[in-house]
Structures are given as structure tokens and as C-alpha cells.
């Protein structure tokens, strides 16, 4: 699979970069649309997204480097070559979440309300971004057979792209992309409910993506590891628990969007 979109000799534009850009663009468009419905000031949102994207990318890269430290200690310059891949979504989410909490507290704004706005765009961004992993030969699954891939009725270019390091691999990037797209549709549907509580969309995201990643990670063979434990599965389990706690806690408050002021 050719990872280069355009080659100008000195400068190359990678497919990975293209899909990351498209993912961020889609997320921003949806976030602005969602924010407008909840009367969130556009100026505030612009600053939040600008710094959030930068911090998210740095967090995603740092997270990936930490769990591949032995390699990067011997290849220091490659730490900065993010166009080659190596952005861990959990690291980006954690870093951005910390920033968002601190920023919202400083501005005295409901953190869960902001998260409800952001997660709708975030999950579709994850669906799009996984295609960058495909062109980079990342986020692949266990060794499988050509006949098995054909039985899934996959396009030929995906089957060809799943031939990695001398073997055919399960297209776990595709599984996650599809499940994230389904999660996006679910959230678009749920957000129309009249009795929707503040924090409900955040809870759905945490639970949906947590379950999604918990199972798909079991199929992956290029996971980040913490000893014998797959880090993504550990974080996913924590996300599911957090989502359930937020759902129960906010339900008891009875705080719906009609009562929320920004």
C-alpha cells in the first residue's frame, strides 16, 4: 500500500496526513453546529478547538512514544515525524480532556455540556482517521487468510492493503471505523430526545467507544502494551465505568438541556 498521496520530491504529502486533516475538519464542522444549538459562544469555541487540537496531537504522540520508548530512545528524530503515523487516540483524548476541564473551570463553564458538544464530532473524526492508519499499515489485526478476507466482501484495495509483513491481516481499522460511524449515528439520534440530560452524550461516547475498543483491541496484533496488558483495553474499561457513573450521577440531578444556561 502506497502511503504517499502526492510526491513533490523534497516534499511529500502522506495519506495519513490527509485523513487526519479530514477527520479534524469534520469534527470542527459538527462541533460548531452542535455548539450553536446550545448557545455556546463562537469565540470561546474557536480558542478551545485551536488549543485542543494542538494539545490533542501532542498528547497522542507522547502517549505512543512512551509505550514505544525503547525504539524512540534509539531513533530520537523520529519522535517528531508524526506523518509516519504513531498517534494514539487515547493519549490525545486524555490530554485534551485535561485541558478542557482546566479551561472550562477557569471560564466557569459546564464541563459536561462542552463534552456533549465535542464527543459528537470526535467519534466521527475517529471513524475517518482510522483510514489514515490503513494507508500507513497500522491498526491491523491477527494473521488471516486471503479467502477469509474475500468472504467479507471487501473491496480489492482493502484486501491488498491488508497484506502486511508477508501475511494477510484482519482489517481491524475498518471494524473500528464502522463501529465509530455507527456510534455517531446513535448519538445524532439520541441528541434529539426531549428529555436528554447534560452528560448523556458524553456517557454514550465513553461506553460505546469503550466497548468498541475493548473488543476490537482483542483482535489487534500491534497494540501498545503495559507488560502483558493491552493498554487500550485497560483505558477502555476505565472509560466504560466512567460513562456509567456519569450517566447515573447526572440522572439523579435531573439536569436537562432546557434548564442549562451557557
Backbone as CSV, one residue per row, in Angstrom:
resi,resn,N_x,N_y,N_z,CA_x,CA_y,CA_z,C_x,C_y,C_z
1,UNK,0.839,-1.192,0.000,0.000,0.000,0.000,0.878,1.247,0.000
2,UNK,0.667,2.118,-0.990,1.438,3.353,-1.095,0.914,4.365,-0.084
3,UNK,1.762,4.787,0.848,1.339,5.716,1.896,1.406,7.176,1.466
4,UNK,1.937,7.424,0.249,2.121,8.796,-0.224,0.984,9.226,-1.152
5,UNK,0.378,10.362,-0.841,-0.697,10.921,-1.663,-0.117,11.704,-2.835
6,UNK,0.804,12.601,-2.544,1.478,13.379,-3.581,2.961,13.450,-3.257
7,UNK,3.800,13.308,-4.284,5.243,13.341,-4.091,5.843,14.447,-4.957
8,UNK,6.344,15.489,-4.287,6.970,16.611,-4.990,8.489,16.561,-4.884
9,UNK,9.016,15.379,-4.578,10.455,15.239,-4.438,10.889,15.536,-3.018
10,UNK,11.169,16.791,-2.760,11.607,17.195,-1.414,10.456,17.081,-0.420
11,UNK,9.261,17.454,-0.897,8.075,17.458,-0.036,7.125,16.334,-0.448
12,UNK,6.671,15.570,0.533,5.688,14.517,0.285,4.459,14.742,1.161
13,UNK,3.301,14.518,0.568,2.054,14.605,1.332,1.533,13.186,1.507
14,UNK,1.421,12.770,2.771,1.030,11.406,3.080,-0.489,11.272,3.202
15,UNK,-0.984,10.102,2.843,-2.403,9.804,3.012,-2.806,9.947,4.478
16,UNK,-1.900,9.559,5.366,-2.161,9.659,6.807,-2.510,11.104,7.179
17,UNK,-1.714,12.046,6.673,-1.944,13.464,6.959,-3.272,13.935,6.379
18,UNK,-3.598,13.443,5.189,-4.851,13.831,4.540,-6.042,13.404,5.389
19,UNK,-6.029,12.178,5.866,-7.176,11.674,6.639,-7.249,12.291,8.034
20,UNK,-6.116,12.596,8.627,-6.127,13.282,9.916,-6.721,14.677,9.747
21,UNK,-6.352,15.342,8.652,-6.905,16.673,8.372,-8.412,16.595,8.143
22,UNK,-8.855,15.623,7.341,-10.287,15.467,7.071,-11.054,15.138,8.350
23,UNK,-10.436,14.341,9.205,-11.064,13.984,10.484,-11.254,15.225,11.351
24,UNK,-10.215,16.054,11.443,-10.304,17.268,12.253,-11.298,18.259,11.655
25,UNK,-11.332,18.345,10.328,-12.275,19.248,9.666,-13.715,18.836,9.944
26,UNK,-13.992,17.542,9.797,-15.346,17.032,10.057,-15.749,17.285,11.504
27,UNK,-14.811,17.023,12.417,-15.095,17.233,13.838,-15.417,18.690,14.122
28,UNK,-14.619,19.595,13.567,-14.825,21.034,13.804,-16.172,21.506,13.271
29,UNK,-16.541,21.063,12.087,-17.817,21.476,11.490,-18.992,21.019,12.351
30,UNK,-18.924,19.790,12.814,-20.011,19.240,13.632,-20.039,19.903,15.009
31,UNK,-18.868,20.120,15.588,-18.798,20.752,16.908,-19.386,22.164,16.867
32,UNK,-19.059,22.923,15.842,-19.606,24.284,15.723,-21.126,24.246,15.553
33,UNK,-21.604,23.274,14.788,-23.043,23.141,14.588,-23.744,22.775,15.887
34,UNK,-23.164,21.834,16.638,-23.742,21.423,17.910,-23.691,22.561,18.928
35,UNK,-22.594,23.299,18.936,-22.419,24.391,19.891,-23.432,25.513,19.660
36,UNK,-23.728,25.758,18.410,-24.692,26.805,18.076,-26.067,26.498,18.653
37,UNK,-26.441,25.225,18.650,-27.744,24.810,19.177,-27.829,25.032,20.687
38,UNK,-26.673,25.036,21.331,-26.654,25.173,22.787,-26.182,26.559,23.224
39,UNK,-26.170,27.483,22.250,-25.826,28.887,22.524,-24.435,29.060,23.128
40,UNK,-23.501,28.249,22.678,-22.114,28.386,23.135,-21.417,29.426,22.276
41,UNK,-20.756,30.368,22.926,-20.104,31.477,22.225,-19.064,30.962,21.233
42,UNK,-19.118,31.469,20.008,-18.217,31.003,18.951,-16.765,31.344,19.243
43,UNK,-16.509,32.542,19.784,-15.140,32.951,20.092,-14.496,32.003,21.099
44,UNK,-15.265,31.630,22.098,-14.773,30.709,23.117,-14.442,29.364,22.480
45,UNK,-15.315,28.907,21.598,-15.144,27.606,20.970,-13.922,27.583,20.047
46,UNK,-13.699,28.683,19.335,-12.535,28.774,18.437,-11.243,28.584,19.230
47,UNK,-11.135,29.291,20.345,-9.936,29.158,21.190,-9.802,27.746,21.745
48,UNK,-10.914,27.184,22.166,-10.912,25.836,22.733,-10.445,24.810,21.708
49,UNK,-10.967,24.892,20.494,-10.614,23.937,19.447,-9.171,24.122,19.000
50,UNK,-8.744,25.377,18.854,-7.376,25.655,18.405,-6.351,25.030,19.341
51,UNK,-6.475,25.335,20.621,-5.526,24.785,21.595,-5.767,23.298,21.832
52,UNK,-7.037,22.893,21.756,-7.375,21.487,21.967,-6.758,20.579,20.924
53,UNK,-6.748,21.010,19.660,-6.161,20.205,18.588,-4.660,20.050,18.789
54,UNK,-4.003,21.150,19.108,-2.554,21.113,19.320,-2.204,20.195,20.487
55,UNK,-2.897,20.394,21.604,-2.640,19.576,22.790,-3.003,18.120,22.542
56,UNK,-4.089,17.886,21.791,-4.503,16.522,21.478,-3.471,15.778,20.652
57,UNK,-2.909,16.442,19.643,-1.890,15.821,18.795,-0.621,15.528,19.602
58,UNK,-0.220,16.500,20.425,0.968,16.302,21.262,0.751,15.153,22.246
59,UNK,-0.457,15.106,22.840,-0.773,14.043,23.792,-0.796,12.688,23.126
60,UNK,-1.371,12.623,21.923,-1.453,11.360,21.189,-0.064,10.845,20.822
61,UNK,0.817,11.775,20.450,2.181,11.382,20.078,2.991,10.968,21.303
62,UNK,2.880,11.751,22.373,3.621,11.455,23.595,3.222,10.089,24.154
63,UNK,1.932,9.812,24.152,1.394,8.541,24.631,1.993,7.378,23.840
64,UNK,2.034,7.524,22.514,2.563,6.470,21.649,4.058,6.285,21.872
65,UNK,4.784,7.397,22.003,6.232,7.335,22.196,6.571,6.673,23.530
66,UNK,5.839,7.013,24.585,6.093,6.445,25.914,5.993,4.922,25.896
67,UNK,4.992,4.411,25.164,4.803,2.956,25.134,5.640,2.269,24.051
68,UNK,6.466,3.059,23.365,7.455,2.510,22.434,8.813,3.154,22.716
69,UNK,9.083,3.370,23.989,10.235,4.170,24.396,11.563,3.558,23.968
70,UNK,11.676,2.248,24.036,12.937,1.602,23.656,13.311,1.936,22.214
71,UNK,12.316,1.927,21.344,12.572,2.233,19.930,12.978,3.692,19.755
72,UNK,12.205,4.606,20.358,12.442,6.032,20.118,13.688,6.564,20.825
73,UNK,14.151,5.893,21.868,15.408,6.292,22.503,16.590,6.080,21.559
74,UNK,16.405,5.157,20.622,17.454,4.902,19.626,17.171,5.595,18.297
75,UNK,16.013,6.232,18.203,15.628,6.947,16.977,14.954,8.268,17.372
76,UNK,15.715,9.121,18.036,15.187,10.347,18.627,14.465,11.232,17.613
77,UNK,15.052,11.407,16.441,14.477,12.314,15.446,13.106,11.849,14.963
78,UNK,12.867,10.549,14.999,11.588,10.019,14.533,10.423,10.386,15.451
79,UNK,10.732,10.845,16.648,9.675,11.277,17.569,8.854,12.397,16.941
80,UNK,9.507,13.216,16.136,8.849,14.380,15.549,8.223,14.083,14.186
81,UNK,8.396,12.881,13.670,7.887,12.530,12.344,6.492,11.926,12.446
82,UNK,5.518,12.738,12.828,4.165,12.216,13.055,3.472,11.820,11.757
83,UNK,3.991,12.320,10.618,3.375,11.941,9.337,3.595,10.461,9.027
84,UNK,4.500,9.825,9.745,4.730,8.395,9.569,3.748,7.558,10.381
85,UNK,2.880,8.241,11.132,1.926,7.539,11.982,2.383,7.573,13.422
86,UNK,1.675,6.841,14.265,2.070,6.793,15.668,1.375,7.829,16.523
87,UNK,0.067,8.017,16.283,-0.744,8.876,17.142,-1.760,7.974,17.846
88,UNK,-1.650,7.872,19.154,-2.551,7.016,19.926,-3.755,7.832,20.383
89,UNK,-4.941,7.462,19.916,-6.148,8.239,20.169,-6.421,8.423,21.657
90,UNK,-6.135,7.412,22.454,-6.376,7.538,23.894,-5.505,8.630,24.513
91,UNK,-4.271,8.739,24.047,-3.387,9.788,24.546,-3.906,11.170,24.193
92,UNK,-4.434,11.297,22.968,-4.999,12.575,22.542,-6.229,12.947,23.348
93,UNK,-7.076,11.956,23.605,-8.308,12.197,24.373,-7.978,12.613,25.806
94,UNK,-7.046,11.904,26.423,-6.682,12.202,27.815,-6.098,13.609,27.939
95,UNK,-5.167,13.942,27.038,-4.528,15.265,27.085,-5.545,16.374,26.853
96,UNK,-6.406,16.189,25.857,-7.414,17.205,25.547,-8.429,17.330,26.667
97,UNK,-8.784,16.206,27.280,-9.749,16.213,28.384,-9.214,17.018,29.567
98,UNK,-7.960,16.811,29.895,-7.346,17.560,30.999,-7.372,19.059,30.697
99,UNK,-6.998,19.400,29.471,-7.021,20.816,29.061,-8.436,21.386,29.125
100,UNK,-9.398,20.631,28.625,-10.785,21.103,28.591,-11.337,21.325,30.000
101,UNK,-11.033,20.414,30.904,-11.506,20.554,32.283,-10.934,21.821,32.923
102,UNK,-9.621,22.010,32.760,-8.972,23.185,33.340,-9.491,24.476,32.720
103,UNK,-9.666,24.456,31.395,-10.124,25.647,30.669,-11.559,25.997,31.033
104,UNK,-12.418,24.993,31.118,-13.819,25.240,31.440,-13.980,25.723,32.875
105,UNK,-13.144,25.191,33.793,-13.197,25.636,35.180,-12.771,27.096,35.281
106,UNK,-11.753,27.448,34.531,-11.252,28.824,34.542,-12.316,29.790,34.025
107,UNK,-13.047,29.361,32.990,-14.079,30.206,32.393,-15.439,30.021,33.063
108,UNK,-15.479,29.136,34.070,-16.711,28.856,34.828,-17.844,28.392,33.908
109,UNK,-17.516,27.364,33.127,-18.453,26.801,32.157,-18.673,25.321,32.468
110,UNK,-19.873,24.829,32.230,-20.225,23.434,32.482,-19.373,22.505,31.604
111,UNK,-18.491,21.763,32.252,-17.576,20.882,31.518,-18.321,19.793,30.751
112,UNK,-19.318,19.176,31.376,-20.064,18.103,30.712,-20.826,18.608,29.500
113,UNK,-21.318,19.838,29.575,-22.019,20.410,28.428,-21.074,20.542,27.243
114,UNK,-19.850,20.992,27.511,-18.851,21.113,26.448,-18.489,19.744,25.885
115,UNK,-18.340,18.780,26.765,-18.011,17.428,26.316,-19.120,16.855,25.445
116,UNK,-20.374,17.130,25.800,-21.506,16.661,25.000,-21.436,17.212,23.578
117,UNK,-20.953,18.421,23.458,-20.820,19.050,22.142,-19.661,18.420,21.363
118,UNK,-18.563,18.189,22.061,-17.337,17.730,21.406,-17.391,16.264,20.983
119,UNK,-17.976,15.394,21.811,-17.913,13.951,21.520,-18.641,13.571,20.236
120,UNK,-19.641,14.343,19.846,-20.359,14.038,18.598,-19.419,14.190,17.408
121,UNK,-18.598,15.243,17.436,-17.619,15.434,16.371,-16.431,14.498,16.512
122,UNK,-16.064,14.202,17.742,-14.900,13.356,17.993,-15.077,11.954,17.440
123,UNK,-16.242,11.362,17.631,-16.412,9.965,17.224,-16.426,9.799,15.704
124,UNK,-16.932,10.803,14.976,-16.878,10.700,13.510,-15.457,10.970,13.023
125,UNK,-14.717,11.814,13.767,-13.319,12.058,13.426,-12.508,10.770,13.568
126,UNK,-12.816,9.992,14.602,-12.124,8.725,14.799,-12.438,7.745,13.673
127,UNK,-13.667,7.770,13.204,-14.060,6.901,12.099,-13.264,7.233,10.839
128,UNK,-13.121,8.510,10.564,-12.379,8.960,9.374,-10.882,8.722,9.549
129,UNK,-10.375,9.062,10.732,-8.942,8.960,10.982,-8.386,7.559,10.854
130,UNK,-9.204,6.546,11.117,-8.730,5.160,11.009,-8.268,4.814,9.592
131,UNK,-8.793,5.532,8.598,-8.352,5.266,7.227,-6.917,5.725,7.000
132,UNK,-6.478,6.690,7.800,-5.073,7.067,7.751,-4.195,5.919,8.219
133,UNK,-4.668,5.204,9.250,-3.955,4.019,9.734,-3.865,2.948,8.646
134,UNK,-4.930,2.819,7.871,-4.947,1.823,6.788,-3.818,2.095,5.794
135,UNK,-3.698,3.332,5.354,-2.672,3.665,4.362,-1.264,3.615,4.950
136,UNK,-1.162,3.709,6.268,0.144,3.608,6.928,0.471,2.176,7.357
137,UNK,-0.464,1.254,7.119,-0.234,-0.130,7.516,-0.225,-0.304,9.018
138,UNK,-1.145,0.418,9.707,-1.240,0.358,11.165,-2.617,-0.154,11.585
139,UNK,-2.764,-0.365,12.889,-4.053,-0.764,13.471,-4.618,-2.009,12.784
140,UNK,-3.749,-2.957,12.504,-4.180,-4.190,11.834,-4.373,-5.311,12.846
141,UNK,-5.030,-6.367,12.385,-5.375,-7.461,13.278,-4.495,-8.684,13.113
142,UNK,-5.024,-9.788,13.591,-4.279,-11.044,13.570,-4.110,-11.558,12.141
143,UNK,-3.179,-12.474,11.981,-2.946,-13.090,10.675,-4.186,-13.871,10.262
144,UNK,-4.583,-13.696,9.019,-5.747,-14.402,8.487,-5.412,-14.905,7.081
145,UNK,-6.423,-15.332,6.354,-6.186,-15.852,5.004,-6.851,-14.971,3.964
146,UNK,-6.377,-15.091,2.747,-6.961,-14.334,1.642,-8.424,-14.719,1.448
147,UNK,-8.722,-15.989,1.563,-10.099,-16.455,1.369,-11.028,-15.871,2.431
148,UNK,-10.524,-15.726,3.651,-11.332,-15.147,4.722,-11.637,-13.682,4.436
149,UNK,-10.664,-12.949,3.956,-10.876,-11.537,3.621,-11.875,-11.406,2.462
150,UNK,-11.754,-12.293,1.492,-12.697,-12.258,0.364,-14.110,-12.577,0.811
151,UNK,-14.228,-13.430,1.824,-15.558,-13.799,2.331,-16.264,-12.614,2.999
152,UNK,-15.503,-11.603,3.372,-16.076,-10.411,3.991,-16.582,-9.418,2.948
153,UNK,-16.376,-9.776,1.663,-16.816,-8.933,0.534,-16.187,-7.544,0.590
154,UNK,-14.903,-7.523,0.899,-14.166,-6.272,0.974,-13.695,-5.848,-0.414
155,UNK,-13.591,-4.539,-0.652,-13.019,-4.067,-1.917,-11.590,-4.580,-2.077
156,UNK,-11.162,-4.743,-3.298,-9.848,-5.334,-3.575,-8.719,-4.513,-2.968
157,UNK,-8.857,-3.177,-2.977,-7.759,-2.338,-2.478,-7.574,-2.518,-0.969
158,UNK,-8.647,-2.826,-0.250,-8.522,-3.073,1.188,-7.837,-4.426,1.420
159,UNK,-8.256,-5.427,0.656,-7.629,-6.749,0.773,-6.132,-6.655,0.489
160,UNK,-5.785,-5.940,-0.586,-4.371,-5.771,-0.932,-3.622,-5.024,0.173
161,UNK,-4.289,-4.035,0.746,-3.663,-3.244,1.802,-3.476,-4.001,3.099
162,UNK,-4.211,-5.108,3.236,-4.098,-5.916,4.450,-2.999,-6.964,4.351
163,UNK,-2.252,-6.937,3.260,-1.095,-7.824,3.140,0.096,-7.089,3.742
164,UNK,0.408,-7.389,5.003,1.403,-6.645,5.770,2.462,-7.599,6.316
165,UNK,3.713,-7.251,6.078,4.840,-8.058,6.581,4.738,-9.529,6.182
166,UNK,4.306,-9.757,4.952,4.305,-11.119,4.422,3.089,-11.955,4.745
167,UNK,2.066,-11.333,5.381,0.855,-12.083,5.724,-0.380,-11.197,5.578
168,UNK,-1.510,-11.845,5.333,-2.771,-11.106,5.326,-3.238,-10.905,6.763
169,UNK,-3.791,-9.731,7.025,-4.210,-9.376,8.379,-5.693,-8.999,8.415
170,UNK,-6.301,-9.188,9.583,-7.680,-8.751,9.741,-7.747,-7.228,9.704
171,UNK,-8.742,-6.662,8.997,-8.841,-5.198,8.860,-9.503,-4.549,10.080
172,UNK,-8.818,-4.615,11.226,-9.407,-4.067,12.447,-9.606,-2.554,12.364
173,UNK,-8.798,-1.891,11.527,-9.007,-0.452,11.311,-10.413,-0.219,10.764
174,UNK,-10.843,-1.101,9.861,-12.154,-0.981,9.237,-13.266,-1.271,10.234
175,UNK,-13.076,-2.298,11.066,-14.070,-2.610,12.093,-14.305,-1.397,12.991
176,UNK,-13.206,-0.777,13.405,-13.339,0.371,14.304,-13.953,1.569,13.590
177,UNK,-13.590,1.757,12.337,-14.160,2.862,11.574,-15.675,2.715,11.445
178,UNK,-16.119,1.502,11.174,-17.553,1.237,11.023,-18.287,1.398,12.351
179,UNK,-17.714,0.855,13.424,-18.354,0.964,14.735,-18.413,2.413,15.203
180,UNK,-17.390,3.194,14.907,-17.405,4.613,15.269,-18.469,5.362,14.467
181,UNK,-18.616,4.999,13.200,-19.660,5.607,12.378,-21.039,5.265,12.931
182,UNK,-21.223,4.034,13.352,-22.490,3.620,13.965,-22.741,4.405,15.261
183,UNK,-21.680,4.600,16.043,-21.800,5.378,17.269,-22.197,6.807,16.987
184,UNK,-21.663,7.366,15.923,-22.006,8.726,15.504,-23.495,8.832,15.173
185,UNK,-24.006,7.843,14.446,-25.424,7.826,14.081,-26.299,7.702,15.317
186,UNK,-25.882,6.844,16.249,-26.624,6.679,17.508,-26.683,7.999,18.261
187,UNK,-25.565,8.692,18.343,-25.511,9.952,19.081,-26.329,11.046,18.403
188,UNK,-26.339,11.066,17.076,-27.167,12.036,16.354,-28.646,11.798,16.642
189,UNK,-28.997,10.529,16.791,-30.393,10.170,17.072,-30.766,10.513,18.514
190,UNK,-29.908,10.135,19.445,-30.178,10.347,20.869,-30.267,11.824,21.212
191,UNK,-29.444,12.652,20.571,-29.406,14.073,20.920,-30.708,14.804,20.603
192,UNK,-31.600,14.149,19.875,-32.898,14.760,19.542,-33.959,14.506,20.611
193,UNK,-33.628,13.649,21.579,-34.595,13.344,22.627,-34.878,14.573,23.476
194,UNK,-36.133,14.798,23.800,-36.537,15.991,24.543,-36.026,15.975,25.983
195,UNK,-35.938,14.805,26.581,-35.524,14.700,27.980,-34.043,14.351,28.120
196,UNK,-33.262,14.699,27.123,-31.832,14.424,27.167,-31.171,15.217,28.299
197,UNK,-30.393,14.530,29.116,-29.722,15.157,30.249,-28.319,15.613,29.865
198,UNK,-27.843,16.630,30.542,-26.461,17.045,30.363,-25.555,15.892,30.781
199,UNK,-24.606,15.540,29.934,-23.698,14.432,30.213,-24.093,13.122,29.563
200,UNK,-25.332,13.044,29.047,-25.792,11.797,28.416,-24.960,11.436,27.187
201,UNK,-24.670,12.403,26.345,-23.897,12.132,25.131,-22.457,11.746,25.486
202,UNK,-21.928,12.393,26.500,-20.583,12.042,26.958,-20.558,10.605,27.467
203,UNK,-21.586,10.223,28.218,-21.685,8.861,28.736,-21.786,7.848,27.601
204,UNK,-22.621,8.160,26.616,-22.792,7.259,25.476,-21.471,7.076,24.743
205,UNK,-20.750,8.185,24.562,-19.453,8.094,23.884,-18.491,7.193,24.659
206,UNK,-18.364,7.440,25.938,-17.426,6.667,26.761,-17.769,5.178,26.764
207,UNK,-19.042,4.880,26.886,-19.477,3.481,26.927,-19.354,2.828,25.551
208,UNK,-19.825,3.531,24.530,-19.803,2.979,23.162,-18.377,2.730,22.687
209,UNK,-17.550,3.781,22.762,-16.180,3.633,22.268,-15.370,2.710,23.165
210,UNK,-15.683,2.714,24.464,-15.002,1.808,25.377,-15.251,0.353,25.023
211,UNK,-16.518,0.007,24.812,-16.873,-1.366,24.433,-16.288,-1.718,23.071
212,UNK,-16.416,-0.775,22.144,-15.890,-0.972,20.788,-14.399,-1.307,20.817
213,UNK,-13.647,-0.494,21.516,-12.190,-0.682,21.541,-11.790,-1.885,22.377
214,UNK,-12.559,-2.180,23.410,-12.270,-3.318,24.272,-12.268,-4.613,23.469
215,UNK,-13.243,-4.764,22.584,-13.360,-5.988,21.792,-12.441,-5.984,20.575
216,UNK,-12.366,-4.849,19.879,-11.532,-4.793,18.679,-10.053,-4.936,19.023
217,UNK,-9.671,-4.375,20.162,-8.265,-4.471,20.576,-7.837,-5.913,20.783
218,UNK,-8.790,-6.756,21.135,-8.501,-8.176,21.330,-8.053,-8.827,20.023
219,UNK,-8.498,-8.250,18.903,-8.164,-8.796,17.589,-6.870,-8.222,17.025
220,UNK,-6.423,-7.090,17.590,-5.250,-6.417,17.038,-3.956,-7.097,17.463
221,UNK,-2.947,-6.976,16.585,-1.645,-7.580,16.884,-0.542,-6.522,16.937
222,UNK,-0.926,-5.243,16.913,0.083,-4.182,17.002,-0.248,-3.235,18.156
223,UNK,-0.833,-3.778,19.209,-1.296,-2.971,20.335,-0.141,-2.442,21.180
224,UNK,-0.375,-1.308,21.840,0.569,-0.798,22.829,0.382,-1.628,24.094
225,UNK,1.493,-2.054,24.696,1.416,-2.980,25.822,1.993,-2.373,27.093
226,UNK,1.424,-2.785,28.217,1.953,-2.474,29.543,2.155,-3.825,30.218
227,UNK,3.343,-4.394,30.022,3.573,-5.770,30.449,2.705,-6.687,29.614
228,UNK,1.900,-7.554,30.238,1.034,-8.468,29.497,-0.325,-7.851,29.139
229,UNK,-0.540,-6.613,29.568,-1.841,-5.961,29.401,-1.846,-5.026,28.194
230,UNK,-2.908,-5.102,27.389,-3.087,-4.151,26.296,-3.614,-2.850,26.892
231,UNK,-2.835,-1.789,26.722,-3.154,-0.512,27.355,-4.530,-0.008,26.928
232,UNK,-4.858,-0.155,25.660,-6.133,0.341,25.151,-7.315,-0.344,25.828
233,UNK,-7.160,-1.620,26.148,-8.238,-2.334,26.825,-8.406,-1.846,28.261
234,UNK,-7.304,-1.568,28.920,-7.357,-1.041,30.283,-8.045,0.320,30.307
235,UNK,-7.643,1.200,29.391,-8.243,2.540,29.315,-9.714,2.449,28.928
236,UNK,-10.034,1.517,28.040,-11.425,1.339,27.614,-12.317,0.895,28.760
237,UNK,-11.806,-0.001,29.588,-12.575,-0.469,30.750,-12.844,0.690,31.707
238,UNK,-11.838,1.538,31.906,-11.999,2.711,32.770,-13.027,3.667,32.169
239,UNK,-12.986,3.832,30.829,-13.926,4.721,30.141,-15.371,4.241,30.308
240,UNK,-15.573,2.938,30.203,-16.919,2.371,30.354,-17.454,2.648,31.760
241,UNK,-16.614,2.405,32.752,-17.018,2.647,34.143,-17.336,4.132,34.361
242,UNK,-16.481,5.004,33.815,-16.698,6.448,33.951,-18.002,6.865,33.289
243,UNK,-18.278,6.293,32.113,-19.518,6.613,31.403,-20.748,6.224,32.191
244,UNK,-20.713,5.067,32.814,-21.849,4.587,33.631,-22.042,5.486,34.849
245,UNK,-20.935,5.861,35.487,-21.004,6.723,36.672,-21.610,8.079,36.327
246,UNK,-21.155,8.676,35.222,-21.684,9.974,34.793,-23.166,9.868,34.473
247,UNK,-23.553,8.783,33.808,-24.954,8.577,33.430,-25.850,8.523,34.666
248,UNK,-25.436,7.763,35.670,-26.216,7.618,36.908,-26.229,8.923,37.699
249,UNK,-25.071,9.547,37.822,-24.941,10.767,38.606,-25.777,11.900,38.039
250,UNK,-25.715,12.088,36.735,-26.459,13.186,36.113,-27.957,12.896,36.081
251,UNK,-28.334,11.618,36.014,-29.761,11.258,36.030,-30.384,11.654,37.365
252,UNK,-29.624,11.488,38.432,-30.115,11.852,39.764,-30.302,13.354,39.915
253,UNK,-29.474,14.111,39.205,-29.584,15.573,39.271,-30.821,16.077,38.537
254,UNK,-31.229,15.318,37.492,-32.380,15.741,36.695,-32.127,17.021,35.926
255,UNK,-30.883,17.208,35.501,-30.487,18.439,34.822,-30.531,18.249,33.306
256,UNK,-31.591,18.758,32.648,-31.709,18.588,31.214,-31.243,19.848,30.495
257,UNK,-31.212,19.763,29.151,-30.686,20.874,28.369,-31.592,22.102,28.399
258,UNK,-32.877,21.902,28.641,-33.783,23.040,28.698,-33.479,23.923,29.915
259,UNK,-32.823,23.329,30.921,-32.521,24.086,32.139,-31.076,24.584,32.149
260,UNK,-30.314,24.262,31.104,-28.909,24.598,31.068,-28.688,25.956,30.421
261,UNK,-27.938,26.784,31.074,-27.581,28.096,30.539,-26.075,28.123,30.277
262,UNK,-25.698,28.780,29.202,-24.269,28.909,28.901,-23.901,30.384,28.924
